[in-house]
């Protein structure tokens, strides 16, 4: 019996593709892409969870 749903980005390849999509859509500042510009959309818009976040729940 399964009580919870699968996490949408539990597959590393799917998560990597989404991260690359976000990074490619981000405008670089002085030739750099700041990690906050990638993390925020992934965590708050896509509702992804960091690895190991469920260990302490």
C-alpha positions as YAML, in Angstrom:
chain: A
units: angstrom
residues:
- id: 1
  name: UNK
  ca: [0.00, 0.00, 0.00]
- id: 2
  name: UNK
  ca: [1.34, 3.42, -0.95]
- id: 3
  name: UNK
  ca: [0.34, 6.47, 1.10]
- id: 4
  name: UNK
  ca: [2.13, 9.32, -0.63]
- id: 5
  name: UNK
  ca: [2.56, 10.49, -4.19]
- id: 6
  name: UNK
  ca: [5.86, 10.36, -6.06]
- id: 7
  name: UNK
  ca: [7.98, 13.49, -6.02]
- id: 8
  name: UNK
  ca: [7.98, 15.09, -9.47]
- id: 9
  name: UNK
  ca: [11.76, 15.54, -9.62]
- id: 10
  name: UNK
  ca: [12.89, 12.32, -7.93]
- id: 11
  name: UNK
  ca: [14.34, 11.26, -11.30]
- id: 12
  name: UNK
  ca: [17.78, 12.98, -11.52]
- id: 13
  name: UNK
  ca: [17.68, 13.28, -15.31]
- id: 14
  name: UNK
  ca: [14.31, 15.04, -15.25]
- id: 15
  name: UNK
  ca: [15.49, 17.40, -12.50]
- id: 16
  name: UNK
  ca: [18.70, 18.18, -14.41]
- id: 17
  name: UNK
  ca: [16.72, 18.95, -17.58]
- id: 18
  name: UNK
  ca: [14.48, 21.36, -15.65]
- id: 19
  name: UNK
  ca: [17.49, 23.05, -14.03]
- id: 20
  name: UNK
  ca: [19.07, 23.53, -17.45]
- id: 21
  name: UNK
  ca: [15.83, 24.99, -18.81]
- id: 22
  name: UNK
  ca: [15.75, 27.51, -15.97]
- id: 23
  name: UNK
  ca: [19.47, 28.31, -16.35]
- id: 24
  name: UNK
  ca: [19.15, 28.84, -20.11]
- id: 25
  name: UNK
  ca: [16.24, 31.24, -19.56]
- id: 26
  name: UNK
  ca: [18.22, 33.26, -16.99]
- id: 27
  name: UNK
  ca: [20.10, 36.36, -18.07]
- id: 28
  name: UNK
  ca: [23.74, 36.37, -16.93]
- id: 29
  name: UNK
  ca: [25.03, 39.29, -14.85]
- id: 30
  name: UNK
  ca: [28.64, 40.15, -15.69]
- id: 31
  name: UNK
  ca: [28.95, 36.76, -17.38]
- id: 32
  name: UNK
  ca: [27.71, 34.86, -14.31]
- id: 33
  name: UNK
  ca: [24.45, 33.15, -13.47]
- id: 34
  name: UNK
  ca: [23.76, 33.44, -9.78]
- id: 35
  name: UNK
  ca: [22.53, 30.24, -8.13]
- id: 36
  name: UNK
  ca: [19.66, 32.11, -6.46]
- id: 37
  name: UNK
  ca: [18.22, 32.77, -9.91]
- id: 38
  name: UNK
  ca: [18.04, 29.01, -10.49]
- id: 39
  name: UNK
  ca: [17.15, 27.78, -7.00]
- id: 40
  name: UNK
  ca: [14.20, 30.10, -6.39]
- id: 41
  name: UNK
  ca: [12.15, 29.04, -9.44]
- id: 42
  name: UNK
  ca: [13.00, 25.37, -8.89]
- id: 43
  name: UNK
  ca: [12.02, 25.39, -5.21]
- id: 44
  name: UNK
  ca: [9.08, 27.82, -5.15]
- id: 45
  name: UNK
  ca: [7.49, 27.69, -8.62]
- id: 46
  name: UNK
  ca: [8.17, 24.05, -9.46]
- id: 47
  name: UNK
  ca: [7.74, 22.90, -5.82]
- id: 48
  name: UNK
  ca: [10.85, 20.73, -5.90]
- id: 49
  name: UNK
  ca: [12.34, 19.60, -2.61]
- id: 50
  name: UNK
  ca: [16.06, 19.45, -1.79]
- id: 51
  name: UNK
  ca: [17.63, 16.03, -1.50]
- id: 52
  name: UNK
  ca: [17.34, 14.69, 2.00]
- id: 53
  name: UNK
  ca: [14.61, 17.13, 3.05]
- id: 54
  name: UNK
  ca: [12.33, 14.25, 3.93]
- id: 55
  name: UNK
  ca: [14.89, 12.72, 6.31]
- id: 56
  name: UNK
  ca: [14.05, 15.16, 9.09]
- id: 57
  name: UNK
  ca: [10.29, 15.40, 8.60]
...
